[in-house]
Amino acid sequence: MQLRSQQWFQHDSFETRFQHASAMRACGHDPESYEGKPIIGIFNSWNDLNSCNAPHKELVEFVKKGVLMAGGYPVEMHTITASADFNKPSDLPLRNLMSMDVEEMIRSLPLDGIVLLCECDKTTPAQLMAAASCDLPTLQLAAGHRSTAYFKGKAVNYGTDLWKYTEMHKAGLLSDEDMKELEKGISCSFGGCPVMGTASTMKSVSEMMGMMLPGTSDIPATDSRRRIAAERTGARIVDMVKEGLTPSRLMTEAAFRNAIKLLAALGGSSNAVLHLTAIAGRLGIRIDLQQYQELSESVPLLVNLQPSGEYGMDEYFRAGGLPGVIHELMPALDGDCLTALGKPLKEVYTRKPESPRIIATLDKPFKKESGIRVLKGNLAPAGAILKLSASSRELWKHRGKAYVFDSYEQLLREIESDDLDVEASTVLILRNCGPAALGMPEWGEIPIPTKLLKQGVEDMVRISDARMSGTSYGTVILHASPEAAVGGNLAIVRNGDLVEVDVERGVLNVLLSEETIAERHRELPPFKTRHPRGYLKLFTDHVLQADEGCDLDFLRPATKQDARFVPPIVGRS
């Protein structure tokens, strides 16, 4: 077995071999301990402001144990991380930066196999983007979801229930004291959101595409099986190095098609559209926005799980979790796609789920319609998306007057005003929050105006060029592309303009003539970036629009041939 790390430690130059051996000794690594063994780089993404990934501070030791037991040699390193709670205004730009961080560390270091420790929303896709670019044997390990909490005798889950109780507070149904009590307990352990938000969605598609061990994506953070999964991950990556099982053999075009179908079956996060498109792009695979609709049209919602249903991740895990869902979905999948075990899906996912209340069947689904619906028209010529399973069917065909927020700051100033000129039929629009403007923060779920909450209004049509949290819900049309800041027609809408939405026909229009739209564009000021320097200027100058996944243009190869990994030249330090 020819190991990549041997280029460093068995180099033709005595001087180079000497330098590397000496440097390893300085770090406490005896050549007798690692020579001839696969060196496994474990990329850790926890920090003290990322509660989702915090379990990896402990789990990494179990990964190391697994590597050693299988005859490999583990080395741990830290990467940047992305905290959806704290990175403002948006953690999406850090997805691309983190992918670059991981990719360049993998490229330049003597590593044969990779374990990537993930959880919070952007860390999982960032690592998968890097793995796709490097194409060395790689496995991910998730930290697991946090525990369900209890409030006033009822189960509450961080994420979906946060939005629900916040709206109740605004409507006067909960006191400030109630909310303080909820604040103390709703995040009652480390780990990701305990619903089918972006973290749970991306872990699920990672496992589906063979980048995470079967049955490990949805183990709770507090369950001892999470530690066992860490050890198994460490052991398995050593074998994957020996087998040459790389991401390009796992994340195939067929595997991405399976992932899109899984997204519909789970009622998964709308953010997955950006992430799957970007990951595939790193492999030279193009996913057109329309494929998300076409591939999921025949796939119902199988999972009764928040935000599209009732239950949390704990109940879902006990009911059979992702293995149960994949088993029920298998007739719609390409079962020959490989898992991380090197075996096809159809041979691995053979166990039926435990509870049809939580994981249903294709012939008796939880909801008949799910997946992503693509809407196009003069408001989004390149497309916008709606998560069907979390929306209100009665609003799928709608016409209403627009009320426009030019900025998030304006929204915050006005949304709670009793004088806000809106009614239940109003179409709320938030713009100038797209990828180039602000890094596409999760502001797309525009709050229901307080005056309407008090009237009992629970949902409205909302449109933006932003994203929304995977834990959110409502008739929220997102990712309008091109965004307003770079000349998208969302920029020319004015208060009172009629907006037409027809979800079943895939239509999203402002009812204005082409001449009026052109005249309003002539009145718009030119876009000016907020950042004169630094990474965010780089991001603004090179970010692709939402329909292309928001990767940086220079990180996405033009063809599959251009996706090849360029190894370093190993020589004198």
Number of C-alpha atoms within 10 A of each C-alpha: 10 10 16 18 20 18 16 22 22 16 16 11 12 10 13 19 19 16 16 20 18 15 13 15 12 10 8 9 15 13 14 8 10 16 16 18 20 28 25 27 23 25 23 23 26 26 19 8 14 22 21 30 29 25 27 26 15 12 22 25 17 21 29 24 19 25 29 18 15 18 16 27 26 26 15 14 11 15 18 18 26 30 24 21 14 11 16 12 15 21 22 29 26 23 24 24 20 23 26 18 19 24 22 15 17 21 16 12 14 21 24 27 32 26 30 26 28 32 36 31 30 26 32 29 29 28 29 30 29 24 29 27 30 25 20 23 27 31 28 31 31 33 35 32 30 27 25 21 18 14 16 9 7 8 13 24 26 22 22 23 18 18 16 13 17 15 20 17 16 18 18 13 12 14 13 11 9 14 16 10 13 18 14 10 16 21 21 15 18 20 26 30 28 32 31 30 26 28 32 29 26 30 27 28 27 27 24 29 26 29 28 26 23 22 19 26 31 27 25 23 26 17 12 10 13 23 22 16 24 30 24 21 26 33 22 21 30 28 19 21 23 15 12 14 22 22 23 16 17 21 26 18 16 15 23 22 20 24 26 24 27 30 26 28 32 28 31 36 27 26 25 23 22 21 27 22 23 30 27 22 25 26 28 20 21 17 21 12 22 15 15 23 21 16 19 24 17 16 24 27 30 29 29 24 24 26 24 27 18 12 21 25 25 18 16 27 20 14 20 22 24 28 26 24 26 28 20 23 21 18 11 16 20 15 20 13 23 24 27 28 18 15 13 16 25 18 11 18 20 14 13 17 23 16 14 17 16 24 27 24 21 21 10 12 19 23 19 16 19 28 31 30 24 26 27 21 17 19 29 26 16 21 24 28 28 23 25 24 26 22 20 16 11 9 17 18 15 17 19 19 19 24 22 22 21 16 13 17 9 12 18 13 9 16 18 17 12 12 9 14 12 18 16 17 15 21 25 25 25 27 25 23 27 29 30 28 22 21 23 26 24 23 21 26 24 23 21 22 25 22 19 19 19 16 11 11 14 14 20 24 28 22 28 31 33 27 28 24 20 27 27 25 23 24 22 27 28 30 31 30 28 25 28 26 24 18 16 21 24 26 22 20 22 17 15 15 17 18 21 20 23 16 21 11 13 19 19 25 20 24 15 13 10 10 9 10 17 12 12 15 16 10 9 12 9 11 12 11 15 12 14 10 9 8 13 20 15 13 22 19 13 16 23 20 23 30 22 23 24 25 29 20 15 10 19 21 17 16 14 13 10 13 20 16 14 10 11 10 9 13 15 12 8
